[in-house]
Amino acid sequence: MNRVLFAVASVAALTFAVGVALDLHALRLAVKLLPVLAMIVWLVRSAPRDRERDLLVAGFVASLAGDAFLELDPAGLFVPGLVAFLIAHVFYVAVFTRSARALALPRAIPAYAYGAGVLALLGAHLGPMLVPVSVYTFVICTMLWRAAARVGALEPRTDTHLRALDRAAWLTLAGAASFAISDTMIAFGRFGGAYLDADVRSSTAWRLGIMSLYWLGQWGIASGHVAQRRAT
């Protein structure tokens, strides 16, 4: 990411942190979308236009909608936010599958085991949200699996490009994992009262942890794509 876009994203993230610490909703709302917007601009400027880049940008735009819903009204717009992020993950699954079509089924096991573990802990506390949260968990675990399937499978795997392609794939996987952990924290923040005190789930540190992991996740996914395109 170039210096100007990085500066915009960094200042926006820091300003958002101030908004969380001081509980300034208007300030948070004003800057929350800027880091991902900066990543979209970077993607458009740094990666050649093709089907994968278009799908990835669409995923980032869907994420922006989810960001807006969850900041405007975290309780009342939780389901629309969930749907927006689910759509984003569907786009990411499509991107990752296009670049590595091998099933790599053993790599699906830890991804789905992670989701099953989260649902096992939270399932009894989800109430009417059990089905939508379960569907969302399945989709994000699929996204994790398809990101993992790319490691060692990106083409063309010439001696010149081998390490660069593997670095790109690992960046994407790290981003996908960071995104999944952020979503897990959101789930425990909303439904994990049996495991975490309300003070913890509403704390500044918890909320900033969610956003930091989310932005790092999106950056990893974007960086992996740009690195892959530069390598090929």
SEDREN-233236 format. One record per residue (C-alpha): residue number from 0; residue in one letter; chain; z, x, y. Coordinates in nm, 3 decimals, padded with zeros to 5 digits. Example, Ala and Ser with C-alpha at 12.3 -4.5 7.8 and 13.67 -1.06 7.14 Angstrom:
% residues 2
0:A:A:00.780:01.230:-00.450
1:S:A:00.714:01.367:-00.106
//
This chain:
% residues 232
0:M:A:00.000:00.000:00.000
1:N:A:-00.095:00.143:00.338
2:R:A:00.166:00.219:00.600
3:V:A:00.110:-00.086:00.819
4:L:A:00.131:-00.336:00.533
5:F:A:00.429:-00.152:00.383
6:A:A:00.603:-00.162:00.721
7:V:A:00.537:-00.536:00.758
8:A:A:00.670:-00.605:00.409
9:S:A:00.974:-00.381:00.455
10:V:A:01.073:-00.522:00.795
11:A:A:01.027:-00.876:00.665
12:A:A:01.242:-00.802:00.359
13:L:A:01.517:-00.648:00.571
14:T:A:01.505:-00.938:00.815
15:F:A:01.531:-01.180:00.525
16:A:A:01.838:-00.991:00.404
17:V:A:01.996:-01.038:00.747
18:G:A:01.912:-01.408:00.727
19:V:A:02.086:-01.430:00.389
20:A:A:02.392:-01.234:00.504
21:L:A:02.431:-01.443:00.822
22:D:A:02.313:-01.769:00.662
23:L:A:02.030:-01.814:00.913
24:H:A:01.789:-02.053:00.740
25:A:A:01.526:-02.048:01.014
26:L:A:01.514:-01.668:01.008
27:R:A:01.479:-01.659:00.630
28:L:A:01.202:-01.917:00.639
29:A:A:01.016:-01.727:00.912
30:V:A:00.989:-01.402:00.716
31:K:A:01.022:-01.486:00.346
32:L:A:00.649:-01.516:00.278
33:L:A:00.545:-01.199:00.461
34:P:A:00.605:-00.942:00.182
35:V:A:00.383:-01.128:-00.064
36:L:A:00.127:-01.199:00.209
37:A:A:00.113:-00.824:00.273
38:M:A:00.054:-00.766:-00.098
39:I:A:-00.231:-01.018:-00.098
40:V:A:-00.398:-00.840:00.193
41:W:A:-00.352:-00.508:00.013
42:L:A:-00.506:-00.646:-00.305
43:V:A:-00.807:-00.787:-00.121
44:R:A:-00.863:-00.463:00.068
45:S:A:-00.792:-00.217:-00.215
46:A:A:-00.944:-00.372:-00.528
47:P:A:-01.312:-00.470:-00.564
48:R:A:-01.370:-00.841:-00.589
49:D:A:-01.411:-00.961:-00.946
50:R:A:-01.280:-01.243:-01.163
51:E:A:-00.951:-01.068:-01.236
52:R:A:-00.875:-00.996:-00.873
53:D:A:-00.954:-01.355:-00.775
54:L:A:-00.720:-01.486:-01.045
55:L:A:-00.448:-01.244:-00.939
56:V:A:-00.477:-01.348:-00.574
57:A:A:-00.459:-01.712:-00.683
58:G:A:-00.136:-01.630:-00.864
59:F:A:00.008:-01.470:-00.554
60:V:A:-00.090:-01.773:-00.344
61:A:A:00.082:-02.003:-00.595
62:S:A:00.388:-01.779:-00.568
63:L:A:00.383:-01.823:-00.191
64:A:A:00.398:-02.199:-00.241
65:G:A:00.694:-02.153:-00.475
66:D:A:00.867:-01.930:-00.220
67:A:A:00.820:-02.193:00.050
68:F:A:00.948:-02.481:-00.166
69:L:A:01.261:-02.294:-00.276
70:E:A:01.345:-02.189:00.079
71:L:A:01.273:-02.524:00.245
72:D:A:01.496:-02.720:00.007
73:P:A:01.629:-02.526:-00.295
74:A:A:01.772:-02.838:-00.460
75:G:A:01.527:-03.111:-00.362
76:L:A:01.214:-02.899:-00.410
77:F:A:01.330:-02.704:-00.715
78:V:A:01.082:-02.874:-00.950
79:P:A:00.779:-02.827:-00.720
80:G:A:00.887:-02.463:-00.683
81:L:A:00.912:-02.430:-01.060
82:V:A:00.563:-02.578:-01.101
83:A:A:00.418:-02.345:-00.837
84:F:A:00.558:-02.037:-01.009
85:L:A:00.449:-02.169:-01.349
86:I:A:00.094:-02.191:-01.213
87:A:A:00.128:-01.835:-01.082
88:H:A:00.229:-01.711:-01.427
89:V:A:-00.065:-01.893:-01.587
90:F:A:-00.296:-01.702:-01.354
91:Y:A:-00.122:-01.375:-01.443
92:V:A:-00.157:-01.450:-01.815
93:A:A:-00.529:-01.507:-01.761
94:V:A:-00.564:-01.175:-01.576
95:F:A:-00.371:-00.973:-01.833
96:T:A:-00.557:-01.132:-02.125
97:R:A:-00.897:-01.064:-01.971
98:S:A:-00.816:-00.693:-01.939
99:A:A:-00.665:-00.660:-02.290
100:R:A:-00.779:-00.919:-02.543
101:A:A:-00.602:-00.774:-02.849
102:L:A:-00.320:-01.004:-02.958
103:A:A:-00.062:-00.726:-03.005
104:L:A:00.163:-00.979:-03.177
105:P:A:00.458:-00.740:-03.238
106:R:A:00.490:-00.710:-02.860
107:A:A:00.535:-01.085:-02.834
108:I:A:00.859:-01.071:-03.032
109:P:A:01.088:-00.914:-02.767
110:A:A:00.931:-01.127:-02.493
111:Y:A:00.993:-01.457:-02.668
112:A:A:01.329:-01.340:-02.803
113:Y:A:01.439:-01.281:-02.443
114:G:A:01.338:-01.634:-02.345
115:A:A:01.501:-01.784:-02.652
116:G:A:01.823:-01.603:-02.568
117:V:A:01.826:-01.738:-02.214
118:L:A:01.760:-02.093:-02.337
119:A:A:02.029:-02.059:-02.605
120:L:A:02.282:-01.979:-02.334
121:L:A:02.168:-02.234:-02.078
122:G:A:02.019:-02.513:-02.289
123:A:A:02.335:-02.722:-02.310
124:H:A:02.372:-02.707:-01.931
125:L:A:02.015:-02.795:-01.830
126:G:A:02.038:-03.172:-01.875
127:P:A:01.715:-03.343:-01.763
128:M:A:01.573:-03.002:-01.669
129:L:A:01.569:-02.885:-02.032
130:V:A:01.200:-02.960:-02.091
131:P:A:01.058:-02.822:-01.763
132:V:A:01.275:-02.510:-01.780
133:S:A:01.177:-02.457:-02.145
134:V:A:00.808:-02.487:-02.062
135:Y:A:00.849:-02.245:-01.774
136:T:A:01.037:-02.001:-01.996
137:F:A:00.760:-02.014:-02.255
138:V:A:00.496:-01.938:-01.991
139:I:A:00.682:-01.648:-01.833
140:C:A:00.751:-01.501:-02.178
141:T:A:00.380:-01.528:-02.249
142:M:A:00.315:-01.344:-01.924
143:L:A:00.555:-01.069:-02.037
144:W:A:00.382:-01.045:-02.376
145:R:A:00.035:-01.019:-02.225
146:A:A:00.154:-00.754:-01.979
147:A:A:00.298:-00.556:-02.272
148:A:A:-00.027:-00.597:-02.466
149:R:A:-00.212:-00.403:-02.194
150:V:A:-00.019:-00.080:-02.253
151:G:A:-00.250:00.154:-02.443
152:A:A:-00.532:-00.101:-02.446
153:L:A:-00.705:-00.079:-02.107
154:E:A:-01.069:00.031:-02.106
155:P:A:-01.256:00.260:-02.069
156:R:A:-01.012:00.501:-02.234
157:T:A:-01.181:00.833:-02.161
158:D:A:-00.982:01.154:-02.141
159:T:A:-01.023:01.145:-01.763
160:H:A:-00.881:00.796:-01.723
161:L:A:-00.630:00.777:-02.007
162:R:A:-00.311:00.864:-01.820
163:A:A:-00.406:00.671:-01.508
164:L:A:-00.479:00.358:-01.711
165:D:A:-00.153:00.387:-01.899
166:R:A:00.038:00.429:-01.573
167:A:A:-00.134:00.117:-01.440
168:A:A:-00.039:-00.081:-01.749
169:W:A:00.323:00.034:-01.734
170:L:A:00.340:-00.060:-01.365
171:T:A:00.222:-00.410:-01.449
172:L:A:00.469:-00.442:-01.735
173:A:A:00.756:-00.322:-01.516
174:G:A:00.654:-00.576:-01.252
175:A:A:00.639:-00.857:-01.508
176:A:A:00.983:-00.764:-01.643
177:S:A:01.132:-00.749:-01.294
178:F:A:00.987:-01.094:-01.216
179:A:A:01.133:-01.232:-01.539
180:I:A:01.480:-01.094:-01.462
181:S:A:01.464:-01.243:-01.112
182:D:A:01.379:-01.582:-01.260
183:T:A:01.662:-01.546:-01.509
184:M:A:01.904:-01.488:-01.223
185:I:A:01.774:-01.802:-01.051
186:A:A:01.833:-01.998:-01.373
187:F:A:02.188:-01.866:-01.410
188:G:A:02.250:-01.924:-01.041
189:R:A:02.155:-02.289:-01.077
190:F:A:02.269:-02.375:-01.430
191:G:A:02.505:-02.096:-01.534
192:G:A:02.832:-02.231:-01.406
193:A:A:02.987:-02.190:-01.750
194:Y:A:02.927:-01.815:-01.734
195:L:A:02.945:-01.718:-01.367
196:D:A:03.179:-01.826:-01.090
197:A:A:03.026:-02.026:-00.808
198:D:A:03.123:-01.750:-00.565
199:V:A:02.914:-01.501:-00.761
200:R:A:02.611:-01.729:-00.792
201:S:A:02.611:-01.807:-00.420
202:S:A:02.695:-01.456:-00.303
203:T:A:02.475:-01.251:-00.074
204:A:A:02.445:-00.979:-00.337
205:W:A:02.324:-01.225:-00.602
206:R:A:02.068:-01.386:-00.372
207:L:A:01.938:-01.053:-00.248
208:G:A:01.921:-00.927:-00.606
209:I:A:01.695:-01.220:-00.694
210:M:A:01.459:-01.155:-00.405
211:S:A:01.456:-00.777:-00.446
212:L:A:01.361:-00.804:-00.813
213:Y:A:01.103:-01.071:-00.731
214:W:A:00.934:-00.861:-00.464
215:L:A:00.946:-00.552:-00.685
216:G:A:00.792:-00.759:-00.963
217:Q:A:00.506:-00.879:-00.747
218:W:A:00.453:-00.527:-00.616
219:G:A:00.440:-00.390:-00.972
220:I:A:00.181:-00.646:-01.075
221:A:A:-00.030:-00.579:-00.766
222:S:A:00.008:-00.202:-00.797
223:G:A:-00.089:-00.209:-01.162
224:H:A:-00.411:-00.391:-01.081
225:V:A:-00.502:-00.158:-00.793
226:A:A:-00.422:00.150:-01.004
227:Q:A:-00.632:00.017:-01.290
228:R:A:-00.931:-00.042:-01.065
229:R:A:-00.900:00.301:-00.908
230:A:A:-00.886:00.461:-01.252
231:T:A:-01.204:00.290:-01.365
//
